[in-house]
Amino acid sequence: MPSEHIEILTPDELRRTLTRLASQIIERSGDLSKLVLLGIYTRGVPLAKTLADQIAILEQVRVPLGAIDITFTAMT
């Protein structure tokens, strides 16, 4: 059975969405010197980096970037 490819956003729509999200972060944060972007491993880290890069393009400011591992380990 062939798998069906479903495109949710075109590459251009994704670029515009990320630019809009970065713009909203800029508008709502006010002081970018107090902003830190944290991505949750694994897919959130590249998203946080992409947003940090876009903010740098829009505002010429490098936002600190970090990653969080929320893996649950049972203590027995």
N, C-alpha and C positions, 0 to 999 in steps of 0.2 A: 504494500500500500504506500503510494508516494506521499511524502510529507508536504503539507501546504505551507507556503511561505506567506506570512502576514506581515505587512509593513505598517507599523503604527505611525511612525514619523519618517518623512524623507530626510536625507542628510541636511538639506537646507532648513527644514522645519525644526530639526533637532538643534542646529546652530542658532537659529533665532530664539528658540525656547531657552537655551542656556545663556544667551546674551541677555534676555529679558530677566531671567532669574538672577544673574549677576547684578543687573541694574537695580532690581528690587532689594537685594542684599545691601548694596551701596546706599540706597535711599533710606532704608530702615535702620541701618547701623549708625548713621550720623558720623561718628568719629572712627575712621578706619584704623587708626592706631590702636584701638581697643578690640579689634576684630581678629579672631582666630577661626580658621576652618578646620574641622575635624571630620575625617571620613571613617566610617565603620568598615573594617575589612570584610569582604574583599572588593565589592563593587563600589562602595562609597568612597574609597580612597581615590580612584581615578576621577570620580565626579568632583570631589573636593579640589583636586589639582586643576581640573579643567575650569572650575569656577574661580579659583585663585588666579589662574592665567588670564581669564577674561577680565577680572577686576583690575589686574595689572595693566591690561591693554586700555581699559576705559579710564582708569584713574592714575596711572603711572605710580602705583603703590604696590609693593609686594606684601601680601597678607601672609602671616605665619600659617603653616600648614602642618597638621598632625594626623595621626591614625589611632584608632581605638580597636582593640581586639575584644569582642564581647563573647568569645567562646566560653561556654559553660563547662566546667570540669567538676564532677561530683567528688566530694571529699569523703572517703570511706574509712 
